[in-house]
Amino acid sequence: MADADANPGNEAIARPLGPMKVTLQFVAVGSAPLMKRTKFTVNGHDQLSVVYKFLRKQLRLKDSESLFVYCNSSFAPSPDQRLSSLFESFQVGDVLVLNYSLTQAWG
């Protein structure tokens, strides 16, 4: 018991923090431009903010242009949310569906 209290972080290191790879499927909403390729496999340990940067580059958006990302057409996850956590909770089949829009679509 004393050993566990002395070094509580060992269990977190030994266990994986969700899937290493996550498959994302992007779906355009409203007047958002369509992507030629919509499915991508990414590192599950990345944060959603990485997806924002990726989408901005793919869609050739300026920093001044708005971009909204939603999970399963329902809510906007926090940019610091881990993709593996979203995948485990909200996957549809074997993919995490992320909707993107240039204007606010859902609350």
C-alpha positions as CSV (number, residue, x, y, z in Angstrom):
1,M,0.0,0.0,0.0
2,A,2.8,2.4,0.8
3,D,4.4,1.8,-2.6
4,A,1.2,2.7,-4.4
5,D,0.9,5.9,-2.4
6,A,4.5,6.8,-3.0
7,N,4.2,6.6,-6.8
8,P,0.6,6.9,-7.9
9,G,1.4,7.7,-11.5
10,N,2.7,4.2,-12.4
11,E,-0.8,2.8,-13.2
12,A,-1.5,5.6,-15.7
13,I,1.8,4.9,-17.4
14,A,1.2,1.2,-17.7
15,R,-2.4,1.5,-19.1
16,P,-3.0,2.9,-22.6
17,L,-5.1,6.1,-22.7
18,G,-7.5,4.9,-25.4
19,P,-6.9,3.8,-29.0
20,M,-3.6,4.8,-30.5
21,K,-5.2,5.4,-33.9
22,V,-8.6,6.9,-34.5
23,T,-10.5,7.1,-37.8
24,L,-12.2,10.4,-38.4
25,Q,-14.9,11.0,-41.0
26,F,-15.6,14.7,-41.9
27,V,-19.0,15.8,-43.0
28,A,-19.6,19.3,-44.4
29,V,-22.6,21.3,-43.0
30,G,-24.3,24.1,-44.7
31,S,-22.2,26.1,-47.1
32,A,-18.9,24.6,-45.9
33,P,-16.6,23.5,-48.8
34,L,-16.5,19.7,-49.5
35,M,-13.3,17.8,-49.0
36,K,-12.2,15.4,-51.7
37,R,-11.2,12.8,-49.1
38,T,-13.4,12.6,-46.0
39,K,-11.8,9.8,-43.9
40,F,-8.5,10.1,-42.1
41,T,-6.7,8.1,-39.5
42,V,-5.0,10.2,-36.8
43,N,-3.2,9.7,-33.5
44,G,-5.8,9.1,-30.8
45,H,-3.7,11.0,-28.2
46,D,-3.9,14.2,-30.2
47,Q,-6.3,17.0,-29.1
48,L,-9.2,18.3,-31.1
49,S,-7.2,21.5,-31.7
50,V,-5.0,19.5,-34.1
51,V,-8.1,18.7,-36.1
52,Y,-8.9,22.4,-36.3
53,K,-5.5,23.2,-37.7
54,F,-5.7,20.3,-40.2
55,L,-9.2,21.3,-41.4
56,R,-8.1,25.0,-41.8
57,K,-5.2,23.8,-44.0
58,Q,-7.4,21.3,-46.0
59,L,-10.1,23.9,-46.6
60,R,-7.6,26.7,-47.2
61,L,-9.3,29.0,-44.6
62,K,-7.7,32.2,-43.4
63,D,-7.2,32.8,-39.7
64,S,-9.9,35.4,-39.8
65,E,-12.5,32.9,-41.1
66,S,-14.7,31.0,-38.6
67,L,-14.6,27.2,-38.3
68,F,-17.0,25.2,-36.2
69,V,-16.5,21.5,-35.5
70,Y,-19.3,19.3,-34.1
71,C,-19.4,15.7,-32.9
72,N,-22.2,13.5,-34.4
73,S,-24.2,16.6,-35.5
74,S,-24.9,17.5,-31.9
75,F,-22.3,19.3,-29.8
76,A,-19.1,21.2,-30.1
77,P,-16.4,19.4,-28.1
78,S,-13.7,21.5,-26.4
79,P,-10.5,22.0,-28.4
80,D,-8.4,20.4,-25.6
81,Q,-10.5,17.1,-25.7
82,R,-8.5,14.0,-26.6
83,L,-9.6,12.3,-29.9
84,S,-9.4,8.9,-28.2
85,S,-11.8,10.0,-25.5
86,L,-14.3,11.3,-28.1
87,F,-13.9,8.1,-30.2
88,E,-14.5,5.8,-27.2
89,S,-17.7,7.7,-26.2
90,F,-19.2,8.8,-29.6
91,Q,-17.9,6.5,-32.3
92,V,-20.4,5.4,-35.0
93,G,-19.3,1.9,-36.2
94,D,-15.5,2.2,-36.5
95,V,-15.3,6.0,-37.1
96,L,-15.7,9.3,-35.2
97,V,-18.0,11.5,-37.3
98,L,-17.0,15.2,-37.1
99,N,-19.2,17.8,-38.8
100,Y,-17.6,21.1,-39.9
101,S,-19.2,24.4,-40.8
102,L,-18.2,28.0,-41.5
103,T,-21.2,29.2,-39.6
104,Q,-22.7,28.1,-36.3
105,A,-24.9,25.1,-37.0
106,W,-25.8,23.5,-33.6
107,G,-25.7,24.8,-30.0
